[in-house]
Every structure is written in structure tokens, then in C-alpha cells.
Amino acid sequence: MRRAVEAARSAAPAWTLGPVIHNPRVVAELTEMGVVSADAPEDIPQGAVAVVRSHGVGRETLSRLRARAREVCDATCPFVGRIHEMAQEAEARGVPLIVVGEEHHPEVEGIRGWTRGESYAVADEESARTLPKMERALVVSQTTCILERFERVCAAMQERVRDMEIRKTICPATRERQEEAVQLAKSVDVMLVVGGKESSNSRKLFELVKAVCPRSHFIEGAREVENTWFQQADRVGITAGASTPDCTIKEVAARMNDIEKQVTPSEEQQAEANSTESDFMADVEKSMVQLRPGQTITGTVVQITNDEVCVNVGYKADGLVKKADLSSTDVKVGDEIEVEVVKVNDGEGNVLLSQRNIVNRKIWDEIMAKYESGEYVTGTGKEAVKGGLLADVMGIRCFIPASQLSLRYVEKIEEFVGQELTLQIIEVDKPKKRIVASRKKVLLAEEAERKKAIWDALEVGSVVKGVVRRLADFGAFVDIGGVDGLVHVTDLSWGRVQHPSDVVKVGDEIDVKILNVDPARERISLSYKQTRPRPWTVAGEKYPVGSIVEGKVVRITTFGAFVELEPGLDGLVHISQCALTRIAKVEDAVNVGDIVRVKVLDVNTEAKRISLSIKEVLEDEAMEQMPAGNDLDEYAIVDVPEAIEDEPEAVPVEIPTAEAETEEAPAEE
């Protein structure tokens, strides 16, 4: 129950299916915080935060809830959750499910909602005998069911079910509470059961104690306690349902203490007291200070014992301060100290005082001032609990929900125990002096501040170092010091790029140039290629005329082949330079994708043209392979036939050059 209430408080403003807890006081407090109850998922606004209470809901209801709410906080009791698993088991095995409990109770409806097979709710022996006859069934119980009733109902079902698999799913805490309540009821004259009238748990508790203590009363709070229920010598027991808050129980106990102290004297005794009242005592009492709980007063230390400090505060009785309630143990007789009145009469005529309460109040006021101004506080992790972490903030207990501990999911909350944490208070319960804080909000603010500083330092045109974090088809994302920028695929290289992985890899540290910054959309455009020299600016130096280099044939035209020397830098091998002999088409010598050795014939950086030759490389290689010492004069001279000499003179034909090619295919950068 507490887990569900804390979940609702943490999620506020939020919606729940039915009241989170069957206690009017707690429901009213949650309503003030913005926790609203709805009857069905469709009643919850689209995109709201929804909380599933400890009773749980059925499978179909949960699906509808998730489809409608932006976030669903499931606070289903773990014991109820295990029964849901049993319901699914019954469905898988094809056996009927029987739930011993109240048919229309939300917990029972939720359990039955987790099986699509046959299911029945049985409240008592009479309804058990009306079940249809069946071969076998899986029997579970509502977690708050009374054990004796569960056993009686199971016995009655034996007439209808031949083979029953019985699983006692009564919550152990509920069973222990019921047993202790019965034992207490047997030893007292009057029994008070404190709980919500709609709470099944509390009603069953009252039913049990009423059976052993006839003078039992079912109340929701201290206001319902009547003096007429008690006699002077009565022994009174108090128990409460699981959904009853501690503060309500304490209020009832305080009310009983007040009733216990009340003495109703007879008329004769009253008359005698009035007649013998001393005027002297009246005068003395008039001279005494008037005290009330919560009052701050200054007193003088008159005695110090091992456990207490006795303080004279000008009242008819001295005040006692327990050493645990001193703000400092460095006190001595005669010191004047400021104390707060806790109780005017402790039952023995003494005034109970506290010095620590004053200090705590000042601390609380300081915390409230920081809360209202949005200032951070410092806390220390003390204990990992269900749903979060308990921390100490200036002596005040603070709860940090698990969702507010870090920017990411926290698997081991225990790691924060003992750590000093910077927190922002997000919720305050002034009556209980409890606070809820968030470390996540502090981290988000720090992250935003850090990002702002980074964004402010970004300058278009500057070159910065970065690390490649992620690759996509359209580019590479680069971390440049806490924020990511995009290097588009066209800005990765001066040449053609099929995929970013052809140029960079994840984890590479590279220099990038900032092209554009858009803080509103948190987008940064970067360029990798602009940090590297343009290929044509250094082409003359890298590829001097006469040098032989390797390249890849990337394109073939009718007049020649384009060879890529490096990304962004192509040269042309004219058709006349593709082979040692005359060829009809370029493909007779080379194909796209071939790696060839070429000689640089000419480099024109202004026109962005490079003329290359495969033929001259082949000729050079042929010359190198010629036997050493050979002289051309040794080769025989062949006479040319006259018929050949009489052939008409060849007409010169103009062959397109690399420069001429650009008219058909413009040079590419």
C-alpha cells in the first residue's frame, strides 16, 4: 500500500484507476497533489501519466491504459503480481481458475483478467456449492482473505471439483496482522479497528476481532472515538488495516491517552474541592507562566543527570530535556537555554522540553526557503528502499525516487548509500516534515549549462577536433566536445563517396570545420574534406610531368578512359594513349575497375586537367626488357615494296585530346 501511495506521489500530477488506497484521508491528500481517480482507461486524458494501484488490473485493461497514457507506473503488489502469473498458468494449461474472494473487488477482477479461460469468484461456502461440476481447477485466494474462510470454501468446493490444485495466496503480512489482532482482542475489554470503510483488508480485520471481542468498534479516525465506549478500568486494544496511515493510528492513540486522563468527579467531590480551594494557591498559580505545547521559552539549567537535564522555566513544575533532545551536550548548571514545550504534563507532573525541536524548526525553515527559491540542497544517501533512496538533508529525512536518481536507469540503488548528493526539492509534506527531492533535475540543469557553454563557444569557420560516434547512410555524427555534429556524406571527401565508412570509422579522431550552427534546433553542420587540401591545388607537386603512378579506371568514353589518381582527382588517358597499337575502342585495352600504371604527360591545375598515357609506360617497360648492348644498327633493313611506296600519302586526322573531352564531360572537382 505504501509503495502504491509513494508511486502516486512521485508521479503527480497523475491519474489512477480507482482510488490508490481505501482511506479517505490519504485519498484527499493525493487529490490535493493532483492525483485524480478514473473509472476506466478511456476517462484518463490522452498523454497523461497513469498509476496502477496495488490491487492490479487485468491484461486487457493494462493494454488499454498503456495505449492511452504517456507513462504507466505499475504499483501492483508483488504478491498480487504472482497470482496474475498463476492465472496465466491456468490459461496455458487449459484449466479453470477459481478465486476465493469478493467477486467485485478490484483485486479479484484484476486476477480474473489475466486468463482468457474459465474463471470464477467464490466469496463463501454457499456460492462454492453453486459452481458447475468440473474435472479440475486451479484455486487461489484474494490476498486479504481470512485463512479459515479460505479453508472452509475449499472444503465446500470439493463437492463440485474432482481435482483441485489449491494455492494459498493470502499475503503473509495480512495473515500475521490478522493473527496478532485476534490475540490482542482476546486480552482486552474494548478493541478499536482503524481503517477505511471501503477497505476489504480493514473490514475483514474487524470481522475477526469482533468474533472474540464483542465490544469492538470500526473507525476511520480519532474523531469517531466516543467516551461512552469505555469504562474507567477498561483495557483497550488498537489495530489497523494495511491501508491506514501511521499518522491516523497515532491520532487515535493520542485520543485514547486523553480519555484515559479524564476524571469525572462526583458532585460531592466537586463541591468539596471548590470549598477547600485555597486563595493562596490561586495567587501562586497566577504568578506562574502559562505553557502550551509548541511554545518556545528560556529556562535555567538546575540539575544534570546521566539521561536528562532539568530546567526551571518559571512553571509550577520543572521541565525535563532528554539528552538526545539537546542540540549540544556542552551544558552546565546555571546555563540559560532556549527550549520548546513538547508536553505540559508527561503523566508524572513534569514538563517535557526539547532543544533539538528548535534547531530542527530552524533547519526546516531554511530548507523551505531553499525550496521556494529553487536553490539546491546537499544530502547524504542513507538507505535503499523500495522505489528509491532515503537521504539525510540537514537532519531531515528525504526521499529520492529511483526515477529521479540519475539521467539513466539505476540498477543498483545501494551504490548511492553514503554518497554526498546535490539535490533539488520537488515536493514537500509540511505536516509530516517530509521532502521529496531529485538528483536528476540537478544533472539535467548541469548538462544544459554545459551544453550552453559549448554552444556559445562554437564559431562558424573554425576547425575543431572530434570523435566519430555513429555512421548513417547520409553522413557521420561527430562528437566535438559534448555535442554531436553531422558531416554530410558530400562533405566527407573531395571525391565521390558511396558510404561514410569508405572514409571514416567509428572511434576515429578527426579534424572538422564548423559550417553552420543552429542552437534552436541543436544542429551543427561540419565538414571533413575542408580540413584537407583540395586535390587540384597540389596536383602539380604530387604528380609531376613524366612521373609514373597507379590509378583506377572509373569511366570510359569514346575518346578515352578516366583514371582516378586519388579521390577527387581524375586524369584522362586518350584512346591514342591506351595501347601500343591502334585500337578501335577503349574497351579493347582497359575496362572500368582496372588498376593501371600511367605516365603523367601534362598537368593543368587552372583548367583542372591531367593528361595520362598507358602507351608510354608500356614502351618504357619494353625498352627496359630489351637485351643490354643491342644496337639498332644491327637490325636488318627491309626494302619497302614499290607498290607500297606508290600508295597515296596518308591524310592526317585530328585525334581528340584530354582538353577537348571537357566539352562533352565538364571536369569534376
Disulfide bonds with the S-S distance in Angstrom:
none
